[in-house]
Amino acid sequence: MLKRIDLTRDYKKHQAEYQKAIQEVCEQTAFSGGAFADRFDRQFAQFVGVPYANGVNNGTSALHCAMLALGGWALVLAALAVLWRYHAVACKQFGGITGDLAGWFLQKTEIWMLAALCACQWGGLL
């Protein structure tokens, strides 16, 4: 099997932390919403440098929220901003976009640009 992204080194490096987090969630049966989701939202907002963040259940819901909030060409700008942020995080966390991360970055680029295009066409802007 060809792995698109191999996270083995990361998993081994943080295995104890990951297992502890999984155990906490299972023990509290907090599989969606609640304190863990609220904590993630706060930590993610702090990590990306914004006052608020709100996690959703999947990428489709995220795109729907973006379309409702921004609409049209603003979504294209939002997609570009997200890609810029992916690049900044990749440079900070991994020293740049190389190897497996390059494939991940390109995949995200394609998804966001396609989403922006579809949103603009759906909204009658193209």
N, C-alpha and C positions, 0 to 999 in steps of 0.2 A: 504494500500500500504506500502510495506517495502522499506524504503529509504536506499540506499547503503551508501550514505554520507549525513549527515544532516548539512547543512550550515546555519540553521536558526539563531543561535546565532551570527555568523559572519555577516550575512546580517543585523540583527537588530543593531548590534554594529556600522556598517559602512553605514547604510541606507542613510543618508543624502549625504555622499560623493559619493555613487554609483548613486543615483538619479541625482546629479549635473553632474556627468560625462556623464550619459546617455543623459541628456538634452542637454549638449554641443554638443555631437555627432549628435543628431537629428537636432538641430538648424543649424548646419553647413553641414548637409547631408554628413558627412564624414564617411560613413559606411565601407569603405575599403581603405587602403593606406592613403597617405597624412600625415598631421602633427601629428595626434594622433598615427598612426602606427609608425612613425619615433620616436616620444617621447617614446612610449612603448619599441621599440628596444634599445634605449639608456639607459632607466631605467633598463631594464632587464639585459643588458650587465653589467651595474654597479652593480646590485644586485648579480649576479653570479660571479662577479670579472673577467670579460674578457673584452678585448678592444672593441669588436664588437658583435652584435647579429642581426639576421634577422628573423623576424617572417614569417611563411608561413601559408597557408590557412587551412591545416589539418595535421594529423599525417602521412598520407601516403606521402604527399609531403616532410615532414621532413625526413622520412626514405629514400626517393628517393635522397634527397640532401646529406644525410649522406653516402649513398652507392656510389654516384658519387664522393664525396670528399675523402672518406676513403677506401672504398672497403674491401672485405674479412674479415680477422681476425681482422683488425683494427676496424671494426664495432662492433665486440664482445667486444673489449676493450672500445669502445665508449659507448656501452650499459652499461657496468659495471660502467663506470665513471658517467653516467647519474644517475644510481641507487644510487651510493655513494652520488651524489649531492642531490637527493631527500631525502635521509636519513639525510644529514646534514641540509637541509632546514627544514625538519620535526622536528628535534631536536631543532633547533633555534627558529622556529615559534611556535611550539606546545608542546615543552618539551619532545618530543619523539614520538614513533609510538604506539599509543594506540587507542582503540575503532574504530570509523569510519575510522580514518586515517590508521589503519592497513589494512583494506580492500582495501583502495585506493592504498596504497603502494604495496600490493601484486599484485593487478591488473596491476600496472605499471611495476612491476618486470616481470610478465608473458609476457606482451606485448613486452617489450624491448628484453627479451631473445628469444622469438619466432621470433621477427623481425631479430635479429642477426643470428639466426640459418637459417632462410629462405634466408637471404642475402648471407650467406656463401655457402649454397647449390646452390643458383641461380648462384653465381659466380664460381661454380665448385671447391670450396675449400674443400668440404666435400664429 
